[in-house]
Amino acid sequence: MKRKIIIIDQEKCTGCGLCVSDCPEGALRIIDGKARLVGDLLCDGLGACMKSCPEDAISVEEREAEPYDEIRVLENIVPQGRNVLQAHLEHLKNHGQSEYLQQAIAYLRENRIAVELPQESAACQPAGGHCPGSQSRAFVGPQAGGAEDASSRPSQLTHWPIQLHLISPAAPHFRNSDLLVAADCAAFSYGDFHKDFLKGKTLTIACPKLDAGQEVYQQKLTALIDEAELKSISVVIMQVPCCSGLLRHVVDAASRAKRRIPIHCVVVGLQGEILREQALA
């Protein structure tokens, strides 16, 4: 598939750093006095950073990005210098991309490229432009299930982040999973959301009425189907008209994907009742 990714004109860039704070994915860093894209993996191509650039140095290009190729990314990054390469490795580590990090380490060793590898204990560094709240992580223990009793019920959430704009389709927890795509309001309206809908599934949430840049919805959903090789998608939306847009995004993304997977939709009423269920594929 083709997807949009930002490109930075290094001649125009003054290294002011305004774009870094406006990149929600943490894909930009100021290195050697210039803004650098240190991870294609999490660049959603929405161009939020473009608005903050006073030099008009950032634009968006559309190019082939399927599947994500860590070796190809390294071949582009290595010529930019040691600091850019170091930032990319830290970027992979901070976003939990252990598989790609191991590929990168193997490539560097094979090509005898010396670089300081990120430590296992390395923490997310907000000063570098990455928001700690968007760090990809998987949960183990009670959050992923566990004993239930009459007084409490454990969360069934298995990973973070969950907002559709923030997730990475390449995150390991999505691979070969059953995905639940839920409207933001659904979990607050349906009392047994975790038990009846979320248990055993990965999750992403969105609001087709309030979220900006919804074209990224279809791009990420299509990538989840094809690259993460989802087994199925369940959609939980509210009865209000705007919520149908979320189902439409899922159906459109599935129609563009190379793989075909089952889709199931549940519509929840404003008082938490299930109004209808439908198998779409």
Rosetta blueprint (number, residue, H / E / L):
1 M L
2 K E
3 R E
4 K E
5 I E
6 I E
7 I E
8 I E
9 D L
10 Q L
11 E L
12 K L
13 C L
14 T L
15 G L
16 C L
17 G L
18 L H
19 C H
20 V H
21 S H
22 D L
23 C L
24 P L
25 E L
26 G L
27 A L
28 L E
29 R E
30 I E
31 I E
32 D L
33 G L
34 K E
35 A E
36 R E
37 L E
38 V L
39 G L
40 D H
41 L H
42 L H
43 C L
44 D L
45 G L
46 L L
47 G L
48 A H
49 C H
50 M H
51 K H
52 S H
53 C L
54 P L
55 E L
56 D L
57 A L
58 I E
59 S E
60 V E
61 E E
62 E E
63 R E
64 E E
65 A L
66 E L
67 P L
68 Y L
69 D L
70 E H
71 I H
72 R H
73 V H
74 L H
75 E H
76 N H
77 I H
78 V H
79 P H
80 Q H
81 G L
82 R H
83 N H
84 V H
85 L H
86 Q H
87 A H
88 H H
89 L H
90 E H
91 H H
92 L H
93 K H
94 N H
95 H L
96 G L
97 Q L
98 S H
99 E H
100 Y H
101 L H
102 Q H
103 Q H
104 A H
105 I H
106 A H
107 Y H
108 L H
109 R H
110 E H
111 N L
112 R L
113 I L
114 A L
115 V L
116 E L
117 L L
118 P L
119 Q L
120 E L
121 S L
122 A L
123 A L
124 C L
125 Q L
126 P H
127 A H
128 G H
129 G L
130 H L
131 C L
132 P H
133 G H
134 S H
135 Q L
136 S L
137 R E
138 A E
139 F L
140 V L
141 G L
142 P H
143 Q H
144 A H
145 G L
146 G L
147 A L
148 E L
149 D L
150 A L
151 S L
152 S L
153 R L
154 P L
155 S L
156 Q L
157 L L
158 T L
159 H E
160 W E
161 P L
162 I L
163 Q E
164 L L
165 H L
166 L L
167 I L
168 S L
169 P L
170 A L
171 A L
172 P H
173 H H
174 F H
175 R L
176 N L
177 S L
178 D E
179 L E
180 L E
181 V E
182 A E
183 A E
184 D L
185 C L
186 A H
187 A H
188 F H
189 S H
190 Y L
191 G L
192 D L
193 F H
194 H H
195 K H
196 D H
197 F H
198 L H
199 K L
200 G L
201 K L
202 T E
203 L E
204 T E
205 I E
206 A E
207 C L
208 P L
209 K L
210 L L
211 D L
212 A L
213 G L
214 Q L
215 E H
216 V H
217 Y H
218 Q H
219 Q H
220 K H
221 L H
222 T H
223 A H
224 L H
225 I H
226 D H
227 E L
228 A L
229 E L
230 L L
231 K L
232 S E
233 I E
234 S E
235 V E
236 V E
237 I E
238 M E
239 Q L
240 V L
241 P H
242 C H
243 C H
244 S H
245 G H
246 L H
247 L H
248 R H
249 H H
250 V H
251 V H
252 D H
253 A H
254 A H
255 S H
256 R H
257 A L
258 K L
259 R L
260 R L
261 I L
262 P L
263 I E
264 H E
265 C E
266 V E
267 V E
268 V E
269 G L
270 L L
271 Q L
272 G L
273 E L
274 I E
275 L E
276 R E
277 E E
278 Q E
279 A E
280 L L
281 A L
